[in-house]
Amino acid sequence: MDGREFLEKLENEMSKAVVGKREVIELLAVALLSNGHVLLEGVPGIAKTTIAKNFANTLGLKFSRIQLTPDLMPADIIGGIFFDQKSGEFKIRKGPIFANVVLADEINRAQPKTQSALLEAMQEGQVTIEGVSFKLPQPFLVIATKNPIEHEGVYELPEAQLDRFMLKINVEYPSREEEILMLKRKHLGDFSEARMIFTSQVLLKMMDEAKKVHVSDEILHYIYEIVAKTRVSEKLVYGASPRVAEHLLYASKALAFLRGRRYVIPDDVKEMAVPVLMHRIKVKAEYELDGVKPEHVIREVLEEVEVPKG
């Protein structure tokens, strides 16, 4: 089975539970194959939780949902120590972070130290409870959701923490046809949860094959030029870091694999540039007032950087 067949089967199975959203599903697959994490941004009620849960179901992965609130403490996520009265001993209680796919719902509602505990687990792939380190399950994917319209009672993620997310995906309202189809299927009771169609061995093989996708020197230079161009843009406070270039490389390889190719082409890099870069650059205030958004600057950069030939 190649990457294209893998993605097609994944999308078809998830269509039992979700209408449309194929681009979101593809980007989640890119993140998983690249060992990255995802920030999903969108208003409530557009199936973010449904997508995450059924994505895990289809791949046979353990799913965990954490509803982040201002009173949530780090131990509520990573776990802690407790006294077992039966055995008369202190024991470790592992928290909900110990899953393959972790949905961190409304991450901007958690206080900074709780956000940091979650983001540290993402970065290190392990957590420390009472001085003892525990490896997290592999593969490990955090899908954090963020409501863009709420500004009261929230703690915005600092730029250094946003940088831990490989991709930012804006989940839009469904099209007219998709929403009518959703209503019809709800009326008929035509929705069901996606079932497991891949084994862990298949998934690990897909991840390994995605790593083997060839990248030419010309593509490596192209990735560098895109990232470097953001660092000198007059519209930005700061540009993208070397970690962004690394993530753009991995995401482009995964996308090429899911499109059925064993090599990366410039279009792969172009397609991944916005979700990889848009949450890691900051537009200057005077340009923001004129309606300039990060994705606008990224598309300008893509127009300016010469595309490799051949």
C-alpha positions in Angstrom: 0.0 0.0 0.0 1.4 3.4 -1.0 0.7 6.8 0.6 -2.1 7.7 -1.8 -4.0 4.5 -1.1 -3.4 5.0 2.7 -4.9 8.5 2.6 -7.9 7.4 0.4 -8.8 4.6 2.8 -8.4 7.0 5.8 -10.7 9.7 4.2 -13.3 7.2 3.1 -13.6 5.6 6.5 -13.8 9.0 8.3 -16.6 10.1 5.9 -18.8 7.8 8.0 -18.5 10.3 10.8 -17.6 13.6 9.1 -18.9 15.5 6.1 -16.1 17.0 4.0 -13.0 18.3 5.8 -10.7 16.2 3.5 -8.1 18.9 3.6 -8.1 18.9 7.4 -7.8 15.1 7.4 -4.9 15.2 5.0 -3.0 17.7 7.1 -3.6 15.7 10.2 -2.1 12.7 8.4 0.9 14.9 7.3 1.5 15.8 11.0 1.2 12.2 12.2 3.6 10.9 9.6 6.1 13.8 10.4 5.9 13.3 14.2 4.5 16.8 14.5 1.6 18.4 16.4 -1.3 20.5 15.2 -3.2 23.6 16.3 -6.8 23.6 15.1 -8.4 27.0 15.0 -12.1 27.5 14.4 -15.4 28.5 16.0 -17.3 26.0 18.2 -19.5 23.4 16.5 -17.6 22.7 13.3 -16.6 19.1 14.2 -13.1 19.6 15.5 -13.5 17.1 18.3 -15.3 14.6 16.0 -12.5 14.8 13.5 -9.8 14.2 16.1 -11.6 11.3 17.7 -12.5 9.5 14.5 -9.0 10.1 13.1 -7.6 8.1 16.1 -10.3 5.4 15.8 -9.5 4.8 12.1 -5.8 4.4 12.8 -6.4 2.1 15.9 -4.7 4.7 18.2 -5.6 5.4 21.8 -7.5 8.7 22.0 -7.7 11.1 25.0 -9.5 14.4 25.3 -8.5 17.1 27.8 -10.9 19.9 28.4 -8.6 22.8 29.4 -10.0 25.2 31.9 -8.4 28.0 34.0 -8.4 25.8 37.2 -6.7 22.8 35.5 -3.3 22.0 37.0 -0.3 20.3 35.3 -0.9 17.1 37.4 -4.4 16.9 35.9 -2.6 16.4 32.5 0.6 14.5 33.2 -0.5 12.6 36.3 0.8 12.5 39.9 1.5 10.4 42.9 -1.2 9.0 45.3 -1.3 6.8 48.4 -2.9 3.4 47.8 -4.6 2.4 51.0 -4.9 -1.2 50.0 -1.2 -1.7 49.4 -0.1 0.9 51.9 2.3 2.3 49.2 2.6 5.5 47.1 1.8 4.9 43.4 2.0 6.8 40.2 -1.2 7.8 38.5 -0.7 8.5 34.8 -2.7 11.4 33.3 -4.6 11.7 30.1 -1.4 12.8 28.2 -0.6 9.0 28.0 -2.4 8.4 24.7 -1.4 8.3 21.0 -3.8 11.1 20.0 -4.4 13.8 22.6 -7.1 16.4 22.0 -6.3 19.5 24.1 -9.6 21.4 23.8 -9.4 25.2 24.1 -5.7 25.3 24.9 -5.9 29.1 25.4 -8.2 28.7 28.4 -5.5 26.9 30.5 -3.2 28.9 32.7 0.4 29.3 31.5 2.0 26.7 33.7 -0.5 24.1 32.6 0.1 25.0 28.9 3.8 24.7 29.6 3.4 21.2 31.0 1.5 20.1 27.9 3.9 21.7 25.5 6.9 20.2 27.3 5.4 16.8 26.8 5.0 17.6 23.1 8.6 18.7 22.8 10.3 16.0 24.8 8.0 13.0 24.2 8.1 12.2 27.9 6.9 13.6 31.2 8.4 13.6 34.7 6.3 12.7 37.7 7.9 13.0 41.1 11.4 12.9 39.6 10.7 9.8 37.5 10.6 10.1 33.7 8.0 8.2 31.6 8.1 7.9 27.9 4.9 8.8 26.1 3.3 6.3 23.7 4.4 6.3 20.1 3.2 7.6 17.7 2.2 10.7 19.7 0.1 13.5 18.3 -1.3 16.5 20.1 -4.2 18.3 18.5 -4.9 21.5 20.3 -8.0 23.5 19.5 -8.4 27.3 19.8 -11.4 29.5 19.5 -10.4 32.6 17.6 -13.3 34.8 18.6 -13.0 34.6 22.4 -10.6 37.1 24.1 -11.9 37.2 27.7 -10.7 34.6 30.3 -8.1 33.2 27.9 -4.3 33.0 28.1 -2.7 33.5 24.6 0.1 31.1 23.7 3.5 32.8 23.6 5.4 32.7 20.3 7.9 30.2 21.7 5.1 27.8 22.6 3.3 28.3 19.3 6.6 27.2 17.6 6.0 23.7 19.1 3.2 23.1 16.7 4.2 21.9 13.2 0.9 22.9 11.6 -1.8 25.4 12.2 -5.1 24.5 10.5 -8.0 26.9 10.2 -11.2 24.9 10.2 -13.7 26.8 8.2 -17.5 26.7 8.0 -18.8 23.9 5.7 -20.0 24.8 2.2 -23.7 25.1 1.5 -23.8 21.7 0.0 -21.8 20.1 2.8 -24.0 21.6 5.6 -27.3 20.5 3.9 -25.8 17.0 3.4 -24.8 17.0 7.1 -28.4 18.0 8.1 -29.9 15.3 5.9 -27.6 12.6 7.3 -28.4 13.7 10.9 -32.1 13.5 10.0 -31.7 10.0 8.6 -29.4 8.8 11.4 -26.7 8.1 8.8 -23.7 9.0 10.9 -21.5 6.3 12.7 -18.1 6.3 14.3 -15.2 5.4 12.1 -13.8 1.9 12.8 -10.2 0.8 12.9 -9.0 -0.1 9.4 -5.2 0.1 10.0 -3.0 -1.9 12.3 -0.1 -0.3 14.2 2.3 -2.2 12.0 0.8 -0.6 8.9 0.9 2.9 10.4 4.6 2.5 11.5 5.4 1.3 8.0 3.7 4.4 6.5 5.7 6.6 8.8 8.9 4.9 7.9 8.2 5.1 4.1 7.4 8.9 4.4 10.8 9.5 5.9 12.4 7.8 2.8 10.9 10.3 0.4 13.8 11.9 -1.7 14.5 15.6 -1.4 16.9 17.2 -4.0 19.4 19.9 -3.2 17.4 22.3 -5.2 14.3 21.7 -3.0 16.4 22.2 0.1 17.7 25.5 -1.2 14.1 26.4 -2.1 12.9 25.7 1.5 15.8 27.8 2.9 15.1 30.8 0.6 11.4 30.8 1.6 12.2 30.8 5.3 15.1 33.3 4.9 12.9 35.7 2.9 10.5 36.0 5.9 13.4 37.2 8.1 13.9 40.3 5.9 10.3 41.2 5.2 9.5 44.8 6.1 6.0 43.7 7.0 7.1 41.3 9.8 8.3 41.9 13.3 10.3 38.6 13.0 10.6 35.8 10.5 10.7 32.0 10.7 13.3 30.1 12.7 15.5 27.1 11.4 13.0 24.8 13.2 10.4 26.1 10.8 12.6 25.1 7.8 13.0 21.7 9.4 9.2 21.3 9.8 8.6 22.5 6.3 10.9 19.8 5.0 9.3 17.0 6.9 5.7 18.2 6.1 6.6 18.4 2.4 8.0 14.9 2.4 4.9 13.5 4.1 2.6 15.4 1.6 4.5 14.0 -1.3 4.2 10.5 0.1 0.4 10.9 0.6 0.2 12.1 -3.0 1.8 8.9 -4.2 5.3 10.2 -5.0 8.7 9.2 -3.7 10.2 12.6 -4.2 9.3 16.2 -3.2 8.4 18.8 -5.8 8.1 22.6 -5.4 4.3 22.4 -5.2 4.5 20.3 -2.1 6.6 23.0 -0.4 4.2 25.7 -1.6 1.2 23.8 -0.3 2.7 23.3 3.1 4.2 26.8 3.5 1.1 28.5 4.9 0.1 25.9 7.6 3.7 25.5 8.7 4.6 29.2 8.8 1.5 31.3 9.5 1.6 30.9 13.3 5.3 31.4 13.6 5.7 34.9 12.0 4.3 38.2 13.4 2.9 41.0 11.2 3.8 44.5 12.3 1.0 46.5 13.9 0.8 49.1 11.2 0.3 46.4 8.5 -2.2 44.5 10.7 -4.4 47.6 10.9 -4.4 47.5 7.1 -5.8 43.9 7.2 -2.5 42.2 6.4 -2.4 38.6 7.8 0.5 36.2 8.1 -0.8 34.0 5.2 -0.8 37.1 2.9 2.9 37.7 3.6 3.7 34.0 3.1 2.0 34.0 -0.3 3.9 37.2 -1.2 7.2 35.4 -0.3 6.2 32.4 -2.4 5.7 34.7 -5.4 9.1 36.4 -4.9 11.2 33.3 -4.4 12.4 31.6 -7.6 10.9 28.1 -8.1 13.6 25.5 -8.9 13.4 24.1 -12.4 13.4 20.4 -13.3 
